[in-house]
Every structure is written in C-alpha cells, then in structure tokens.
Amino acid sequence: MNAYRIELRRSPLLTALPVMIVVDLVVLFGRTRYWIGVWPEASVAAQVVTLFLGPVLAGVSAWQAGRSSRAGMPEVVLAAARPGWRIESARLAATLTLGFLAYAIGCLTAAAISFSEAGPGFLWPSYLLLGASTLVIFASVGHLAGRWWPSAAFTPAVCALGCFISMLALPFKLNVLAGPPDQHLRPLPVALRLLFALALAALAVTAPPLRRSASREMSRHRTPWHIRSVAAGTAVLSLIALAAIPAVGELRVDRPATATEPVCKRAEESSPRVCVWPEHRKYLPELTRMAQRLDHPQPWLKAPRTFYEFGLRRSDTGDGGFDIAEGHVRTAAIAMADQVLAESLGQCRLPIKEKRAWQAMDNIHLWLEYRSMGQDPAVADDGLHMQGVDSAQRAAAQVSRTSEVDQRKWLDQERGYILQDPSWCMPDDSH
C-alpha cells in the first residue's frame, strides 16, 4: 500500500486528471445530447468516453512503467525485498485508479443529468463494464510496452496512437456508439472482454522484463517459478480470450419484448394509443400528439388503434413499429405514415410502369408525415436527408400549407391515381 500511494502521488496522470475530466465531459455533452433522459443511451454515452480515455491511459501507463529503467534502477528493483510483480502491480493500480476516477465522474454526471427525465431505472451495468474493460486493456498494454521498451517519449506516443487506431480498426468492437432500448449487450461477449482485460493486466505485471543476456539471466534467476508460470498462463489465457471474442458473435442482440412492460398512453380517450419501451417514456407526449393528428385527418384516412415502437411487436414477417433514431421522432413519423396508409388502403402493389400512381403514394406519405409532425415542412425536414422523393416533398409541403378544403381535394385526387385499378391494393390482414 505504501508503494501504491507513492506511485499514485508520482503519476503524471495526477497532473493531467483535471484535463481528462474536462475531456470526459466535453465528449459526453459535445458528441450528442439525445441520451439525456434515456438510461441505455446515457450508459452508452458514458462508455463512449473510453474511446479517448483508453489511449491516454495507455500512454501514461507506458511512461509510468518505464520510469525505473530510465532512472537506471532495474537491478535495485530486482534486489528489493518485495517481489517485482508487486511493485509493477502498484504502478498499474495507480494508473487505473486515476483513469477510473475520470471515468466514474463522467458516469455519475450522465446519471445525475438523466435522473429527472428518465424515470425508474439507472445506468445499465453492462455498458459501464464494457467501458471499464477497455480502460484496463489499454492501461495493461501500455504498462507492458513501457516495461519492455522504456522510452520516455516514443513508447507512450506509439501506445496512445496505436490504441486509438486499434479501437477503430479491430475486427471486433471494444465499445458501442448507440444504445437503443430494443437491444442489449450479451453477457458472454462482455465477460470475454473482461477476461481478456484481466489476463492482460496479470501478464503486464508478471512478465519478465526484456534485458540483455546478462540481465536476462539475472531476471530469470530471481523470478520465482510460480510467477513465471502465472506469466505464461496469463499470456495463453489472453490469446484464447482474444481469439474467442470474435467467435462468440455480436455484442448486442435484440431485446425480447417480454423483458419489460411497455409504457402506453393516448392524447385523448378517442385517440390512437402509443406504446414505447419504458426507457423512451420521455418521447410519449410528442408521440401521442403525432398519433392524434393522424386520427382521421380525412374521411377515408384512418389510423390503427395502437402504434407500437420498434421491437415491441416482432414477428416472423418483420416489425412494422416506429423507430426513434438519435432522439428524433421524425423517423417515427415515417413509420406511422406507413401504418396509416396500410390501414386505409391495404397492401398496395402498384405496377412499375404506373409512375403517376407511385408518385401519388409518395405524395400522400409525405403529407401524412408533415401532418403528424404538426410543423412547417421545412422545420420537420431539418436535418433529414431523403433520396428520391424531392418532387413528393415539394408537392406535399406546398399542399400542407393550404386550407383544409384544398388539402382534401388534393388527397382525393392523389388517391384516385392509386385506386384507378382496384386490384392494385388489397386489404391488409395484419391490421
């Protein structure tokens, strides 16, 4: 413990800790803010910070581990009363302590900011453990590199840069960038990453240092056989875990709808109901108003009695639920418009040559989207990039700004193009 406290006081990360905390918070709030009030998204936002903290820890750990060699003290370390692996463990533990402190401040900030909006629940531990494993992996890699190549500048720089590039280039992921409530992390891939991290940490503190022939012989002579066995065993274990990570498959899988009870609400007693995952409850007021606007906007248009969020009604034929992408309900408007058309017209299979009928379908679809949003079309489409519907956007936007009477006439005309042949649209059995 004395060695640990000494290493903690001497760690260069102690001086950089305020800067790391600022970087943590800047990444947390600067990348995006739609995670506020959604527990899985807040968990992912706190975990994404390790994309930057990990490489920093790798560089600092490399500098810290090579300090004694640069001071010309390897023989003193070998001759110390305490085993060498304990000294290395104290160094690595000091680096991880400060790294986890910066990480914990980001996690607690994300939780505190989300608490008032998110409702029942808390940060998802699986995402936080995934971030923690990333920090341990990179700190261990840096520590081992610093022990073997104790350069004051080159090794830390290479470790930091290499770890950052590896985060982007590895065939498997050490982090995730989004946390939709309809998906969750699988326990086995997370457990394997944790196993790999712990095995690397044990290897980093027990591996014999690389020395010239005389020093190497001295090191081997003074390193107990059981420590050498631990180093060899952890090296093999880390390789096995590394090979198993891509073999076990994806980190995230679909979350079963039975895992929790959906939250359902309607704007008025006669309005369609909207059901979402509990973690997305903060979007319900806006979504219920959207459903209300789609309830019989014209005599022949009718909405389903319930709109479900994606993942709540999966079936073998697919999932027709709406999605909330990166905090935007505009994507929900697209899916809701699909459901209203299917409820009103049925399943339509228009001939490819009937371009005007296809255009009419796109026009009505865009009009329904604008109707559900209750905004000026230019505001509703802000930040949304859709290809192949420019003419439909112009037509629907122009009509949506006219009177209700003119909109009704336009809709009846567009509907006539679609139903000019009754066989094109058949009743939708799924509704």
C-alpha positions as CSV (number, residue, x, y, z in Angstrom):
1,M,0.0,0.0,0.0
2,N,2.9,2.3,0.6
3,A,4.2,1.7,-2.8
4,Y,0.8,2.2,-4.3
5,R,0.4,5.6,-2.5
6,I,3.9,6.6,-3.7
7,E,3.1,5.7,-7.3
8,L,-0.2,7.5,-7.0
9,R,1.5,10.7,-6.0
10,R,4.1,10.4,-8.7
11,S,1.8,9.5,-11.5
12,P,1.8,12.0,-14.4
13,L,-1.9,11.3,-14.7
14,L,-2.4,13.1,-11.4
15,T,-1.4,16.4,-13.0
16,A,-3.5,15.7,-16.2
17,L,-6.5,14.5,-14.2
18,P,-8.4,17.8,-14.4
19,V,-7.8,17.9,-18.2
20,M,-9.0,14.3,-18.5
21,I,-12.2,15.2,-16.6
22,V,-12.8,18.1,-18.9
23,V,-12.2,15.9,-22.0
24,D,-14.6,13.4,-20.5
25,L,-17.4,15.9,-20.0
26,V,-16.7,17.6,-23.4
27,V,-17.1,14.2,-25.2
28,L,-20.1,13.4,-23.0
29,F,-22.0,16.5,-23.9
30,G,-20.3,17.6,-27.2
31,R,-20.9,14.4,-29.2
32,T,-24.7,14.5,-28.8
33,R,-27.3,15.1,-26.1
34,Y,-30.2,13.0,-27.1
35,W,-29.1,10.4,-24.5
36,I,-30.3,12.7,-21.6
37,G,-33.3,11.0,-20.0
38,V,-32.8,7.6,-21.6
39,W,-30.9,5.1,-19.4
40,P,-29.4,2.8,-22.1
41,E,-28.3,5.8,-24.2
42,A,-26.9,7.6,-21.1
43,S,-24.9,4.4,-20.3
44,V,-23.5,4.3,-23.8
45,A,-22.6,8.0,-23.8
46,A,-20.7,7.5,-20.6
47,Q,-19.0,4.4,-22.1
48,V,-18.0,6.1,-25.4
49,V,-15.7,8.4,-23.5
50,T,-13.3,5.4,-23.1
51,L,-12.5,5.9,-26.8
52,F,-10.4,8.8,-25.7
53,L,-9.5,7.9,-22.1
54,G,-8.2,4.5,-23.1
55,P,-5.4,5.7,-25.4
56,V,-4.4,8.4,-22.8
57,L,-4.2,5.7,-20.1
58,A,-2.1,3.6,-22.4
59,G,0.4,6.4,-22.9
60,V,0.6,7.3,-19.2
61,S,0.9,3.7,-18.2
62,A,3.8,3.2,-20.6
63,W,5.6,6.2,-19.2
64,Q,5.0,5.1,-15.6
65,A,6.1,1.5,-16.2
66,G,9.4,2.5,-17.8
67,R,10.4,5.1,-15.2
68,S,12.7,2.9,-13.1
69,S,14.5,1.6,-16.1
70,R,15.1,5.1,-17.4
71,A,16.5,6.0,-13.9
72,G,19.0,3.1,-14.1
73,M,17.3,1.2,-11.3
74,P,16.5,-2.3,-12.7
75,E,19.0,-4.1,-10.5
76,V,17.7,-2.2,-7.4
77,V,14.1,-3.3,-8.3
78,L,15.3,-6.9,-8.7
79,A,17.1,-6.9,-5.4
80,A,14.2,-5.3,-3.5
81,A,12.7,-7.1,-0.6
82,R,9.3,-7.1,-2.3
83,P,8.7,-9.2,-5.4
84,G,8.9,-7.3,-8.6
85,W,5.4,-8.1,-9.6
86,R,4.1,-6.3,-6.5
87,I,5.9,-3.2,-7.5
88,E,4.5,-3.4,-11.0
89,S,1.1,-4.1,-9.6
90,A,1.3,-0.9,-7.5
91,R,2.2,1.2,-10.6
92,L,-0.6,-0.2,-12.8
93,A,-3.1,0.1,-9.9
94,A,-2.2,3.8,-9.5
95,T,-2.7,4.5,-13.2
96,L,-6.0,2.6,-13.2
97,T,-7.2,4.4,-10.1
98,L,-6.9,7.8,-11.7
99,G,-8.3,6.6,-15.0
100,F,-11.3,5.1,-13.3
101,L,-11.8,8.3,-11.3
102,A,-12.2,10.3,-14.5
103,Y,-14.4,7.6,-16.0
104,A,-16.6,7.5,-12.8
105,I,-17.1,11.3,-12.8
106,G,-18.5,11.0,-16.4
107,C,-20.7,8.1,-15.4
108,L,-22.1,9.9,-12.4
109,T,-22.7,13.1,-14.4
110,A,-24.6,11.2,-17.0
111,A,-26.7,9.6,-14.3
112,A,-27.4,12.9,-12.5
113,I,-28.4,14.7,-15.7
114,S,-30.7,11.9,-16.8
115,F,-32.3,11.2,-13.5
116,S,-35.1,13.7,-13.6
117,E,-36.3,12.8,-17.1
118,A,-35.6,9.1,-17.4
119,G,-38.0,7.8,-14.8
120,P,-37.4,4.4,-13.0
121,G,-34.2,2.7,-13.6
122,F,-30.5,3.5,-13.7
123,L,-27.4,3.2,-15.9
124,W,-27.1,-0.2,-17.5
125,P,-24.1,-2.0,-15.8
126,S,-23.2,-4.0,-19.0
127,Y,-22.3,-0.8,-20.9
128,L,-20.2,0.5,-17.9
129,L,-18.4,-2.8,-17.6
130,L,-17.6,-2.7,-21.3
131,G,-16.0,0.7,-20.9
132,A,-14.1,-0.5,-17.8
133,S,-12.7,-3.4,-19.7
134,T,-11.4,-1.1,-22.4
135,L,-9.6,1.1,-19.9
136,V,-8.0,-2.0,-18.3
137,I,-6.9,-3.4,-21.7
138,F,-5.2,-0.3,-22.8
139,A,-3.6,0.5,-19.5
140,S,-2.2,-3.0,-19.4
141,V,-0.9,-2.8,-23.0
142,G,0.8,0.5,-22.1
143,H,2.3,-0.9,-18.9
144,L,3.8,-4.0,-20.7
145,A,5.2,-1.9,-23.5
146,G,6.7,0.6,-21.1
147,R,8.4,-2.2,-19.1
148,W,9.9,-3.7,-22.3
149,W,10.8,-0.5,-24.2
150,P,11.2,2.2,-21.5
151,S,11.4,5.2,-23.7
152,A,10.2,8.5,-22.2
153,A,8.5,9.8,-25.4
154,F,8.5,7.2,-28.2
155,T,6.8,4.3,-26.4
156,P,4.0,6.4,-24.7
157,A,3.2,8.1,-28.0
158,V,3.2,4.9,-30.0
159,C,1.0,3.2,-27.4
160,A,-1.5,6.1,-27.3
161,L,-1.8,6.4,-31.1
162,G,-1.8,2.6,-31.6
163,C,-4.6,2.1,-29.1
164,F,-6.7,4.8,-30.6
165,I,-6.3,3.3,-34.1
166,S,-7.0,-0.2,-32.8
167,M,-10.3,1.0,-31.4
168,L,-11.4,1.8,-35.0
169,A,-9.6,-1.0,-36.9
170,L,-10.1,-4.1,-34.9
171,P,-12.4,-6.8,-36.4
172,F,-14.4,-6.8,-33.2
173,K,-15.6,-3.8,-31.2
174,L,-14.4,-2.8,-27.7
175,N,-17.2,-0.2,-27.5
176,V,-20.6,0.7,-28.9
177,L,-21.8,4.1,-30.1
178,A,-25.6,3.8,-29.5
179,G,-27.9,2.1,-27.0
180,P,-31.4,1.7,-28.4
181,P,-33.8,0.2,-25.8
182,D,-34.8,-2.6,-28.2
183,Q,-31.3,-4.0,-28.0
184,H,-29.0,-5.0,-25.1
185,L,-25.5,-6.4,-24.6
186,R,-25.0,-10.2,-24.5
187,P,-23.3,-11.3,-21.2
188,L,-20.8,-13.7,-22.9
189,P,-19.1,-11.1,-25.2
190,V,-18.8,-8.7,-22.3
191,A,-17.5,-11.4,-20.0
192,L,-14.8,-12.4,-22.6
193,R,-13.7,-8.8,-22.9
194,L,-13.4,-8.5,-19.1
195,L,-11.4,-11.8,-19.0
196,F,-9.1,-10.6,-21.8
197,A,-8.6,-7.3,-19.8
198,L,-7.8,-9.1,-16.5
199,A,-5.5,-11.6,-18.2
200,L,-3.6,-8.7,-19.9
201,A,-3.3,-6.9,-16.6
202,A,-1.8,-10.0,-14.9
203,L,0.6,-10.5,-17.8
204,A,1.7,-6.9,-17.7
205,V,2.8,-7.1,-14.1
206,T,4.3,-10.7,-14.1
207,A,6.0,-10.8,-17.5
208,P,9.8,-10.8,-17.1
209,P,11.4,-7.6,-18.5
210,L,13.3,-7.7,-21.8
211,R,17.0,-7.3,-21.0
212,R,20.4,-8.1,-22.5
213,S,21.7,-11.5,-22.0
214,A,23.4,-11.0,-18.6
215,S,20.5,-9.1,-17.1
216,R,18.0,-11.5,-18.6
217,E,19.7,-14.4,-16.8
218,M,19.7,-12.5,-13.6
219,S,16.0,-11.7,-14.0
220,R,15.1,-15.3,-14.7
221,H,17.2,-16.5,-11.8
222,R,15.4,-14.1,-9.3
223,T,11.9,-14.5,-10.7
224,P,10.2,-17.4,-8.8
225,W,9.0,-20.3,-10.9
226,H,5.3,-19.8,-9.9
227,I,5.4,-16.1,-11.1
228,R,6.9,-17.3,-14.4
229,S,4.1,-19.9,-14.6
230,V,1.5,-17.2,-14.0
231,A,3.0,-15.0,-16.7
232,A,3.0,-17.9,-19.2
233,G,-0.6,-18.9,-18.2
234,T,-2.0,-15.4,-18.5
235,A,-0.3,-15.0,-21.9
236,V,-2.0,-18.1,-23.1
237,L,-5.3,-17.1,-21.5
238,S,-5.2,-13.7,-23.1
239,L,-4.6,-15.2,-26.5
240,I,-7.5,-17.6,-26.0
241,A,-9.8,-14.8,-24.9
242,L,-8.7,-12.7,-27.8
243,A,-9.5,-15.5,-30.3
244,A,-12.8,-16.2,-28.6
245,I,-14.1,-12.6,-28.8
246,P,-14.9,-12.5,-32.5
247,A,-16.0,-16.2,-32.4
248,V,-18.9,-15.6,-30.0
249,G,-20.6,-13.1,-32.3
250,E,-22.0,-9.6,-31.9
251,L,-22.0,-7.6,-28.7
252,R,-25.7,-6.6,-29.0
253,V,-28.8,-8.6,-29.7
254,D,-32.5,-7.9,-29.9
255,R,-34.1,-7.4,-26.5
256,P,-37.2,-9.5,-26.1
257,A,-40.4,-7.6,-25.6
258,T,-41.2,-9.8,-22.6
259,A,-38.2,-8.3,-20.8
260,T,-40.2,-5.4,-19.6
261,E,-43.7,-3.9,-19.7
262,P,-44.2,-1.2,-22.4
263,V,-45.5,2.2,-21.4
264,C,-48.7,3.1,-23.3
265,K,-50.5,6.4,-23.5
266,R,-53.0,8.3,-25.6
267,A,-53.6,12.1,-26.1
268,E,-57.4,11.8,-25.7
269,E,-59.8,8.9,-24.9
270,S,-60.7,8.5,-28.6
271,S,-57.1,9.0,-30.0
272,P,-54.9,6.1,-31.0
273,R,-52.7,4.7,-28.3
274,V,-48.9,4.8,-28.5
275,C,-46.7,2.2,-26.8
276,V,-43.0,2.6,-26.2
277,W,-40.2,0.9,-24.3
278,P,-40.1,2.2,-20.7
279,E,-36.7,3.8,-21.4
280,H,-38.3,6.0,-24.1
281,R,-41.1,7.3,-21.9
282,K,-39.9,10.9,-22.3
283,Y,-41.0,10.9,-26.0
284,L,-44.6,9.8,-25.2
285,P,-46.1,13.3,-25.0
286,E,-44.9,14.2,-28.5
287,L,-45.7,10.8,-30.0
288,T,-49.2,10.8,-28.7
289,R,-49.8,14.2,-30.2
290,M,-48.5,12.8,-33.5
291,A,-50.9,9.9,-33.3
292,Q,-53.8,12.2,-32.6
293,R,-53.1,14.3,-35.7
294,L,-53.1,11.1,-37.8
295,D,-56.5,10.0,-36.5
296,H,-58.9,10.5,-39.4
297,P,-57.4,13.7,-40.8
298,Q,-59.6,13.0,-43.9
299,P,-62.8,10.7,-44.0
300,W,-61.0,7.8,-45.8
301,L,-57.8,8.0,-43.8
302,K,-57.8,6.1,-40.6
303,A,-55.0,5.3,-38.1
304,P,-54.5,2.0,-36.3
305,R,-55.8,1.9,-32.7
306,T,-52.3,1.4,-31.4
307,F,-48.8,2.5,-32.6
308,Y,-46.0,0.3,-31.3
309,E,-42.3,1.2,-31.0
310,F,-39.9,-1.0,-32.9
311,G,-39.1,-4.2,-31.1
312,L,-42.4,-4.5,-29.1
313,R,-44.3,-6.5,-31.8
314,R,-41.7,-8.6,-33.6
315,S,-42.9,-11.4,-35.7
316,D,-41.7,-13.8,-38.4
317,T,-42.9,-11.4,-41.1
318,G,-41.0,-8.4,-39.6
319,D,-41.7,-5.5,-37.4
320,G,-43.8,-2.5,-38.6
321,G,-43.2,-0.5,-35.5
322,F,-41.8,3.1,-35.5
323,D,-38.3,4.0,-34.6
324,I,-36.7,6.9,-32.7
325,A,-33.3,7.5,-34.3
326,E,-30.8,9.5,-32.3
327,G,-33.6,11.3,-30.4
328,H,-35.5,12.4,-33.5
329,V,-39.2,11.5,-33.7
330,R,-39.2,12.3,-37.5
331,T,-38.3,8.7,-38.1
332,A,-41.3,7.7,-36.1
333,A,-43.5,9.9,-38.4
334,I,-42.3,7.9,-41.4
335,A,-43.3,4.6,-39.9
336,M,-46.6,6.0,-38.6
337,A,-47.5,7.2,-42.1
338,D,-46.8,3.7,-43.4
339,Q,-49.2,2.2,-40.9
340,V,-51.9,4.8,-41.7
341,L,-51.6,4.0,-45.4
342,A,-51.7,0.3,-44.8
343,E,-54.8,0.7,-42.6
344,S,-56.6,3.0,-45.1
345,L,-55.6,1.5,-48.5
346,G,-54.3,-2.0,-47.6
347,Q,-51.2,-3.5,-49.1
348,C,-50.7,-1.9,-52.5
349,R,-48.6,-3.5,-55.2
350,L,-48.5,-0.9,-58.0
351,P,-47.2,-1.8,-61.4
352,I,-43.8,-0.4,-62.1
353,K,-45.0,1.4,-65.2
354,E,-47.6,3.4,-63.3
355,K,-45.3,6.2,-62.3
356,R,-48.1,8.6,-61.5
357,A,-49.6,6.1,-59.1
358,W,-46.2,5.7,-57.4
359,Q,-45.9,9.4,-57.2
360,A,-49.3,9.7,-55.6
361,M,-48.3,7.2,-53.0
362,D,-45.2,9.2,-52.1
363,N,-47.1,12.4,-52.1
364,I,-49.7,11.1,-49.6
365,H,-47.0,9.5,-47.5
366,L,-45.1,12.8,-47.2
367,W,-48.3,14.7,-46.5
368,L,-49.0,12.3,-43.6
369,E,-45.6,12.8,-42.2
370,Y,-45.9,16.5,-42.2
371,R,-49.4,16.2,-40.7
372,S,-48.2,14.1,-37.8
373,M,-45.3,16.4,-37.0
374,G,-47.6,19.5,-36.8
375,Q,-44.8,21.7,-38.0
376,D,-43.9,23.6,-41.1
377,P,-42.4,21.1,-43.6
378,A,-39.1,23.0,-43.7
379,V,-38.8,22.6,-39.9
380,A,-39.9,19.0,-40.0
381,D,-37.3,18.0,-42.6
382,D,-34.5,19.9,-41.0
383,G,-31.5,17.5,-40.6
384,L,-33.2,14.7,-42.5
385,H,-31.8,13.6,-45.8
386,M,-34.1,11.6,-48.1
387,Q,-33.3,10.5,-51.6
388,G,-35.6,10.0,-54.5
389,V,-38.6,11.9,-53.0
390,D,-37.7,15.5,-53.9
391,S,-40.8,16.0,-56.0
392,A,-43.0,14.4,-53.4
393,Q,-41.5,16.7,-50.7
394,R,-42.3,19.7,-52.8
395,A,-45.8,18.7,-53.6
396,A,-46.7,17.6,-50.0
397,A,-45.0,20.7,-48.5
398,Q,-46.9,23.0,-50.8
399,V,-50.3,21.4,-50.2
400,S,-49.8,21.1,-46.4
401,R,-49.6,25.0,-46.2
402,T,-53.1,25.4,-47.9
403,S,-56.5,25.3,-46.4
404,E,-58.2,22.1,-45.2
405,V,-60.6,22.1,-48.1
406,D,-57.8,22.3,-50.7
407,Q,-55.9,19.6,-48.9
408,R,-59.0,17.3,-49.0
409,K,-59.4,17.9,-52.7
410,W,-55.8,17.2,-53.4
411,L,-55.8,14.0,-51.3
412,D,-58.9,12.7,-53.1
413,Q,-57.2,13.3,-56.4
414,E,-54.0,11.6,-55.4
415,R,-56.0,8.7,-54.0
416,G,-57.8,8.3,-57.3
417,Y,-54.4,7.7,-59.1
418,I,-53.7,4.8,-56.7
419,L,-57.1,3.2,-56.8
420,Q,-57.7,3.6,-60.6
421,D,-57.3,-0.2,-60.6
422,P,-59.0,-1.8,-57.5
423,S,-56.8,-4.9,-57.8
424,W,-53.6,-2.9,-57.0
425,C,-54.5,-2.6,-53.3
426,M,-55.7,-5.5,-51.2
427,P,-56.9,-5.5,-47.6
428,D,-54.0,-5.8,-45.1
429,D,-54.7,-8.9,-43.0
430,S,-52.1,-7.8,-40.3
431,H,-54.3,-4.8,-39.3
